[in-house]
Amino acid sequence: MTAAKVDLKDDDAYRAHRGEFRMLTVPDRAYLAVDGHGDPNTAAFAVAVQALYPVAYALKFASKDAGRDYVVPPLEGLWWAQDMDAFTRRRDKAVWEWTLLLLVPDWLGADDVAAAVEHTRRKAPPRLDDVRLQQLAEGRCMQTLHVGPFDDEGPVLHRLHHEVLPGAGFVPTGKHHEVYLTDPRRTAPEKQRTILRQPIS
């Protein structure tokens, strides 16, 4: 009998509701990661995405062959700028820094990722050598669900940073984290669903 395919989104960290800011503790996790800079609407962002997914699928199929299948998880991203107002309020995309992420199941490790990268090399995706395994320890976080275009996130983030967190006695620590529950290539902007997460202390 074939084991059920694991959906890595069946986890508390992937639950959020529009209009609700919820505190949770996110366990340490490992991700495929690639870095970038600037406006996410440019080719550089698309190239970074194209580097991640072939490795993610090579990793998935190797795991499936070994007896543990899973659904490739949604794209995620860490976002920051020297002045976070450039991200949360002014939305000055030219100065943004980012790291794109794809979650790696906890039963896979560095050797599996290295093998997946080598398996992918024959396809020669751009920036393949920039893909790495990154550990992320976020701990206590506040998150909410944004429904709508990415460019409409600003007021939600400003409220989180300047009203919700100070009102609850917390300050942001670490990098802003987004989880893209819908594929923007296949989803109308007004229906896009994005988890907005901020590590706090």
C-alpha positions in Angstrom: 0.0 0.0 0.0 1.4 3.4 -1.0 1.8 5.9 1.8 -0.3 9.1 1.7 1.3 12.1 0.2 2.2 14.6 2.9 0.9 18.2 2.6 3.4 20.4 4.4 0.8 23.2 4.7 -1.2 21.0 7.2 0.5 22.9 10.0 -0.4 25.7 12.3 2.1 28.1 10.8 0.1 28.0 7.5 -3.1 29.1 9.1 -4.2 32.7 9.1 -7.4 34.7 8.8 -8.1 38.0 7.1 -8.4 40.9 9.6 -7.0 38.8 12.5 -3.5 39.2 13.9 -2.6 36.0 15.6 0.4 35.1 17.8 2.1 31.8 17.3 5.4 30.0 17.8 7.0 28.8 14.6 9.4 25.9 15.0 12.9 26.0 13.5 12.7 25.0 9.8 14.9 24.4 6.8 14.3 25.9 3.4 15.8 26.0 -0.1 16.8 29.7 -0.4 18.1 32.2 -2.9 18.7 35.9 -2.4 17.9 38.9 -4.4 17.5 42.7 -4.4 15.1 45.3 -5.8 11.7 45.3 -7.4 10.0 41.9 -7.4 8.3 42.8 -10.7 11.7 42.6 -12.5 13.3 39.7 -14.3 15.8 39.1 -11.4 12.9 37.9 -9.2 11.6 35.5 -11.9 15.1 34.1 -12.4 15.4 33.4 -8.6 12.1 31.6 -8.7 13.3 29.5 -11.7 16.4 28.5 -9.7 14.4 27.2 -6.8 11.6 25.1 -8.3 13.7 22.6 -10.3 15.7 21.7 -7.1 12.5 21.5 -5.1 11.0 19.0 -7.6 14.2 16.9 -7.8 14.1 16.8 -4.0 10.5 15.7 -4.0 10.9 12.9 -6.5 14.0 11.6 -4.7 12.0 11.5 -1.5 9.1 9.8 -3.3 11.4 7.2 -4.7 12.6 6.6 -1.1 9.0 6.0 0.0 8.0 9.4 1.4 6.0 11.6 -1.1 4.9 15.2 -0.4 3.4 18.2 -2.0 5.9 20.8 -3.0 5.0 23.7 -0.6 4.1 27.3 -1.6 6.7 29.9 -2.3 7.7 32.0 0.6 9.9 35.1 1.0 11.8 37.2 3.6 11.7 40.9 2.9 13.6 43.8 4.4 15.2 47.2 3.8 17.6 49.4 5.7 14.6 51.6 6.5 11.6 49.3 7.0 9.3 52.2 6.2 10.4 51.7 2.6 8.7 48.3 2.8 5.8 48.8 5.2 4.6 52.3 4.2 6.4 54.0 1.2 6.8 50.7 -0.7 10.0 51.8 -2.4 10.7 48.6 -4.2 14.0 49.6 -5.6 15.7 49.3 -2.2 14.1 46.0 -1.1 16.2 43.0 -0.2 14.7 39.6 -0.3 15.3 35.9 0.1 12.9 33.4 -1.7 12.2 30.2 0.2 10.7 26.7 -0.3 10.2 24.6 2.8 12.2 21.4 3.0 10.6 18.4 4.9 12.3 17.7 8.2 13.2 14.1 7.0 15.5 15.6 4.3 18.9 17.2 4.9 21.9 18.9 3.4 23.1 15.7 1.5 19.6 15.3 -0.1 19.6 19.0 -1.2 23.2 18.7 -2.6 22.1 15.6 -4.6 19.0 17.4 -5.9 21.1 20.4 -7.0 23.4 18.1 -8.9 20.5 16.2 -10.4 19.1 19.6 -11.6 22.4 20.7 -13.1 21.7 19.0 -16.5 18.7 21.3 -16.9 21.0 24.3 -16.3 18.5 26.6 -14.6 19.8 30.2 -14.0 21.4 30.8 -10.6 21.5 27.2 -9.6 24.7 27.6 -7.7 23.1 30.3 -5.6 20.5 27.9 -4.2 21.3 26.8 -0.7 19.8 25.1 2.4 19.0 27.7 5.0 17.9 27.2 8.6 15.3 29.7 9.8 14.6 30.1 13.5 11.7 32.6 13.9 10.2 31.6 17.2 7.3 33.8 18.4 5.6 35.6 15.6 2.5 37.6 14.7 0.7 36.9 11.5 -2.4 37.7 9.5 -3.9 36.9 6.1 -3.9 39.5 3.3 -6.3 39.0 0.5 -5.7 41.1 -2.6 -2.9 42.5 -4.7 0.6 42.6 -3.2 0.7 46.4 -3.6 -2.2 46.7 -1.1 -0.2 45.1 1.7 1.3 48.4 2.9 -1.6 49.5 5.1 -1.8 46.1 6.8 1.9 46.0 7.5 1.9 49.6 8.8 -0.9 48.7 11.1 0.9 45.6 12.3 4.2 47.5 13.0 2.8 50.7 14.4 -0.5 49.7 16.1 -0.9 46.0 16.7 2.6 45.1 18.0 3.2 48.3 20.2 -0.4 47.8 21.6 0.5 44.3 22.6 3.9 45.2 24.1 6.0 43.7 21.3 8.6 44.9 18.8 9.5 43.4 15.4 12.6 41.3 15.3 14.0 39.5 12.3 12.7 39.8 8.7 9.2 40.2 7.4 8.0 36.8 6.1 5.4 36.2 3.4 3.8 32.9 2.4 2.1 32.9 -1.0 -0.9 30.5 -0.7 -2.0 31.3 -4.2 0.0 31.3 -7.5 -0.1 34.9 -8.9 0.3 33.5 -12.4 -3.0 31.7 -12.1 -4.9 33.9 -9.6 -6.6 37.3 -10.1 -4.9 40.0 -8.0 -8.0 40.6 -5.9 -8.1 36.9 -5.0 -4.5 36.4 -4.1 -4.0 35.1 -0.5 -0.7 35.9 1.3 0.2 35.2 4.9 2.1 38.2 6.4 4.3 37.1 9.3 6.5 39.1 11.6 8.9 37.6 14.2 8.5 39.5 17.5 10.0 39.9 20.9 
